Amino acid sequence: IEFNVVGADPIALDTEYAVSHEEYTTAAFSFTPEESGDYVFISYGATDKVWAHAYDSYMDSFLSIYPDENDFRMEAYLTEGETYYFTTRHDSDDCTSGYNVKLAAMVDATSVSLNYTEFTGAIGSMIKLNAEFAPYNSRSEHVYWSSSNEDVATVDSDGTVSLNAIGVATVIAESE
């Protein structure tokens, strides 16, 4: 069994930390919130998948992320005065690039954008719409999708639009 032993560096809110793969494959951070609430721990800029674990002060793992994409987003409710530990690791030991991490208190979303603003396709085509909320530390909102004309286009609960007939339809994304 291979063990990587690392010290946990204190992490400050809303501060970007660069994780260099040349220094270590695993990075660890500690955080003690001054207020109880919802927090988000994110990675970005990775060229390979990065996974993460969160532990409480008893070192009980309470959240693990193994993302399908390179970057991750981990949301958790943290209690005032308790120390939490966040560890990250590249999915590949032969990765040569680094990535960034940041911890922030979560806020309400101020805007939402979609990966498409319009789409033209053949009958039978399908497209997946993704909603991205801003700012980066906004709460993950549940999106409710609907179509103005289901004869032309239908949309399922995960944002996949199916083109059914010639015509025009508007897909509407609403959040709580």
C-alpha positions as a printed NumPy array, in Angstrom:
array([[  0.   ,   0.   ,   0.   ],
       [  1.338,   3.443,  -0.928],
       [  0.66 ,   6.239,   1.562],
       [  0.894,   9.95 ,   0.85 ],
       [  1.238,  11.904,   4.078],
       [  0.624,  15.626,   3.764],
       [  0.134,  18.509,   6.147],
       [ -3.11 ,  20.435,   5.93 ],
       [ -2.512,  24.074,   4.999],
       [ -5.087,  26.534,   6.369],
       [ -7.35 ,  27.816,   3.594],
       [ -8.925,  31.272,   3.701],
       [-12.308,  32.108,   2.207],
       [-12.391,  33.497,  -1.347],
       [ -8.662,  32.978,  -1.869],
       [ -7.274,  31.111,  -4.867],
       [ -4.678,  28.44 ,  -4.082],
       [ -2.475,  26.976,  -6.814],
       [ -1.76 ,  23.261,  -6.451],
       [  1.422,  22.285,  -8.259],
       [  1.62 ,  18.651,  -9.282],
       [  5.411,  18.824,  -9.208],
       [  5.264,  19.458,  -5.45 ],
       [  2.727,  16.799,  -4.521],
       [  0.018,  14.616,  -6.014],
       [ -2.191,  15.161,  -2.969],
       [ -2.977,  18.529,  -1.4  ],
       [ -4.711,  19.054,   1.941],
       [ -6.358,  22.134,   3.404],
       [ -7.986,  22.881,   6.757],
       [-10.761,  25.344,   7.498],
       [-12.608,  26.367,  10.664],
       [-15.697,  28.465,   9.843],
       [-16.542,  31.46 ,  11.971],
       [-20.202,  31.039,  10.983],
       [-22.284,  27.928,  10.326],
       [-23.6  ,  27.747,   6.795],
       [-23.324,  26.411,   3.278],
       [-19.864,  26.434,   1.694],
       [-18.473,  25.374,  -1.669],
       [-14.984,  23.965,  -2.363],
       [-14.063,  24.02 ,  -6.053],
       [-11.197,  23.159,  -8.351],
       [-10.557,  24.658, -11.764],
       [ -7.871,  24.762, -14.421],
       [ -7.048,  21.047, -14.258],
       [ -6.014,  19.188, -17.402],
       [ -6.724,  15.811, -15.763],
       [ -9.463,  14.739, -13.387],
       [ -9.074,  15.872,  -9.789],
       [-10.977,  14.149,  -7.001],
       [-11.637,  15.409,  -3.5  ],
       [-12.655,  14.291,  -0.014],
       [-13.931,  16.327,   2.919],
       [-13.423,  15.238,   6.521],
       [-14.689,  16.565,   9.816],
       [-12.477,  17.037,  12.889],
       [-12.92 ,  13.355,  13.781],
       [-11.489,  12.49 ,  10.329],
       [-14.799,  10.95 ,   9.288],
       [-15.167,  11.344,   5.533],
       [-18.521,  12.988,   4.892],
       [-18.232,  13.931,   1.246],
       [-16.309,  12.54 ,  -1.719],
       [-16.248,  13.754,  -5.307],
       [-15.064,  11.706,  -8.298],
       [-16.038,  14.   , -11.181],
       [-16.726,  13.053, -14.781],
       [-14.913,  16.201, -15.877],
       [-11.553,  17.63 , -14.823],
       [-12.819,  20.128, -12.247],
       [-15.036,  19.504,  -9.237],
       [-17.551,  21.384,  -7.092],
       [-18.146,  20.181,  -3.529],
       [-20.958,  21.72 ,  -1.453],
       [-21.406,  21.162,   2.279],
       [-22.972,  22.624,   5.389],
       [-20.174,  23.427,   7.855],
       [-20.616,  24.128,  11.558],
       [-19.099,  27.168,  13.274],
       [-15.953,  26.387,  15.247],
       [-15.42 ,  22.848,  13.908],
       [-12.322,  22.181,  11.807],
       [-12.791,  20.547,   8.412],
       [-10.19 ,  19.058,   6.098],
       [-10.305,  18.991,   2.311],
       [ -7.974,  16.783,   0.282],
       [ -7.515,  16.766,  -3.478],
       [ -5.616,  14.442,  -5.777],
       [ -4.99 ,  14.125,  -9.484],
       [ -6.624,  11.099, -11.087],
       [ -3.335,  10.284, -12.797],
       [  0.1  ,   9.968, -11.164],
       [  1.778,  10.936, -14.446],
       [ -0.007,  14.286, -14.704],
       [  2.39 ,  17.216, -14.999],
       [  0.009,  20.143, -14.677],
       [ -1.416,  21.893, -11.653],
       [ -4.832,  23.284, -10.806],
       [ -6.447,  25.845,  -8.524],
       [ -8.773,  25.441,  -5.558],
       [-10.959,  27.907,  -3.704],
       [-13.327,  27.779,  -0.719],
       [-16.233,  30.217,  -0.395],
       [-19.444,  30.784,   1.498],
       [-22.407,  30.076,  -0.756],
       [-24.7  ,  32.887,  -1.894],
       [-27.896,  33.148,  -3.904],
       [-27.439,  33.117,  -7.666],
       [-27.532,  36.495,  -9.384],
       [-27.696,  35.216, -12.961],
       [-27.953,  32.083, -15.051],
       [-26.629,  31.356, -18.516],
       [-27.248,  28.454, -20.874],
       [-24.786,  26.718, -23.155],
       [-27.057,  27.511, -26.158],
       [-29.127,  30.595, -26.949],
       [-30.648,  29.096, -30.093],
       [-30.469,  25.824, -31.973],
       [-31.607,  24.642, -35.402],
       [-31.697,  20.927, -36.122],
       [-33.443,  18.123, -37.95 ],
       [-36.493,  16.298, -36.659],
       [-35.264,  13.577, -34.312],
       [-32.247,  15.596, -33.169],
       [-31.473,  15.935, -29.487],
       [-29.451,  18.544, -27.615],
       [-28.464,  18.815, -23.948],
       [-28.923,  22.216, -22.308],
       [-26.804,  23.104, -19.281],
       [-27.524,  25.951, -16.899],
       [-24.605,  27.715, -15.218],
       [-25.334,  29.929, -12.24 ],
       [-23.247,  32.955, -11.261],
       [-21.348,  33.841,  -9.239],
       [-19.18 ,  30.723,  -8.95 ],
       [-20.134,  30.259,  -5.294],
       [-23.895,  30.401,  -5.838],
       [-26.043,  27.61 ,  -4.484],
       [-26.715,  24.824,  -6.946],
       [-30.208,  25.531,  -8.098],
       [-32.626,  22.916,  -9.336],
       [-33.682,  23.817, -12.873],
       [-37.217,  23.192, -14.079],
       [-37.401,  22.9  , -17.865],
       [-40.462,  23.429, -20.072],
       [-41.286,  23.961, -23.742],
       [-43.616,  26.578, -25.211],
       [-44.639,  24.121, -27.96 ],
       [-44.254,  20.437, -27.117],
       [-45.421,  19.428, -30.613],
       [-42.184,  20.969, -31.918],
       [-39.756,  20.326, -29.044],
       [-39.941,  18.541, -25.71 ],
       [-37.487,  18.863, -22.847],
       [-36.926,  16.362, -20.066],
       [-36.007,  17.015, -16.436],
       [-32.25 ,  17.038, -17.113],
       [-32.439,  19.583, -19.968],
       [-32.307,  17.22 , -22.958],
       [-34.354,  18.714, -25.802],
       [-35.871,  16.482, -28.488],
       [-36.892,  18.073, -31.81 ],
       [-40.192,  16.472, -32.837],
       [-41.635,  18.508, -35.732],
       [-40.973,  21.497, -37.97 ],
       [-41.706,  24.765, -36.196],
       [-40.474,  27.04 , -33.437],
       [-40.45 ,  26.413, -29.694],
       [-38.922,  28.244, -26.78 ],
       [-37.376,  26.187, -24.009],
       [-37.753,  27.822, -20.623],
       [-35.39 ,  27.24 , -17.698],
       [-36.68 ,  28.262, -14.27 ],
       [-35.079,  27.816, -10.883],
       [-36.282,  28.044,  -7.302]])
